[in-house]
Amino acid sequence: MDRVELNSHAPEFSLLDYKGKKVSLSDFSGQKNVLIVFNRGFV
């Protein structure tokens, strides 16, 4: 995996939310901040 340089744009990616729905970073385009939380307690 390549490193993301400081002050650069995050690469596009998709993950499943807690309901199993696919969510992509591009879904939040135009918003100033996006908070991503990884919680390994849910399976």
Rosetta blueprint (number, residue, H / E / L):
1 M L
2 D L
3 R L
4 V L
5 E L
6 L L
7 N L
8 S L
9 H L
10 A L
11 P L
12 E L
13 F L
14 S E
15 L E
16 L E
17 D L
18 Y L
19 K L
20 G L
21 K L
22 K E
23 V E
24 S E
25 L H
26 S H
27 D H
28 F H
29 S L
30 G L
31 Q L
32 K L
33 N L
34 V L
35 L L
36 I L
37 V L
38 F L
39 N L
40 R L
41 G L
42 F L
43 V L
